[in-house]
Amino acid sequence: MENMKEVAQEFDASLARWQKDWPQQRQGFAALTEAAKAPGELEQKYKYLIALGIAVANHCHWCIAANVRSALAHGATKKQVMEAGWVAVQMGGGPSLAYLQLVQKAVDDFAT
């Protein structure tokens, strides 16, 4: 199984490349991301946990890595991250259960 820190780094490298090659598109998406995940009525950690659940349900291992990393960095506990993953499994069924492995792996990789 992949090292989820490396998966996150791969995604970060792609974002950096797109910033260089496609600055208008990248900056537009970055502005939306910053606005959506800015502090508001929901604490940022909860926004990352929501994004994590969507990542599991949509089977995106790059998104799982990025959102676990961000959730933990914004104060989520390992148990909160896993609970968010389990809610996604409940909504997404068997395929999402398979992707919960990546959530566990990311928790293990980023929390150490």
N, C-alpha and C positions, 0 to 999 in steps of 0.2 A: 504494500500500500504506500502511496506517495507521502512524502513529508509535506505536511500542510503549510509549513513555513515557506518551503520552496514553491508551492502552488501560489501562495500569496505574492511572493517575490516575482513569479512569472507574470502574474496579472499586473503588478505594479510596473514592470518593465514594458508591458504592452501599453498601459496607460501613458507612460512617458513617451513611448514612440508615437502614439497617436497625437499627443500634445504637440509634438514636433511636426508630424506629417499632416495632421488634420486639426489644426488649432481651433478653428471656429466650432467644429462639431464637438470636439473634446471639451472646450470651455463651456459650451452650451449645456452639455450633460453634467459637467462638474458643477455648474451654477444650480441646476435642478437638484443634484445630490446634496449640495451644501444647504440649500433652502429646506429641503425635506427633512434632513437630519439635524438641523440646527436646534438648539434648546428651545423648548416651547412648553406647551401643556404636558407633553410627555418628556420625561428625562431621556437624554440621548441613548442611554443603555437600552431602554425599552424599544427605541426606534431600531437599533441594531438587532435586537432580539426578534422583532417583527420581520425585518429584512432576512434574518437567518431562516425563519420559518418558511418564508417564500422561497428562499434559495433551496431548501430541502425539498419542498413540494415541486419545484421546477427542475430539480436535479442538476444544479450548477455547482460543480466542485470548486470553481474559482470564487464564486459568491459565498459559498460556505466558509472557505478559508478567510476571506476578507471580513466577513461579518462576525465570525467568531473572534478574530483578532480584535476588531473594533469594539465588540460588546465587552470583552474582557478589559480592554484598555479604558473603557468608559465606566468601569465599576461593576459589571455583571459578574456574578460568581459562576464557577464551573457548573454548579447544580442548576442555576437559572438558565444557562446556555443549553444544558441537556433537556431541561423541561420544555424550553421553546422548541427544541428538536422533536420531542415526543408529541407536542401539539401538532406539529407539521406532519408527523407520521399518522396521527389520528385522522387528519384531513386528507392525506395523500395516499394512504394504504401501503401495500407491500413495496412498491417501488421506492417510496419515501423511506420506508424502514431500511432498505438497503443503503440509502444515502445517509442515514443516521450514523453509520460507521465512520463517515468522513467528519461528522460533527464531533464524535468521540475522539477521533484521531487529532482533529484541530485543537480540541480542548487539551488533550495530552501534550501536543507540540507547543502550543502557545502559553500554557499555564506553567511551564517549567522554566 
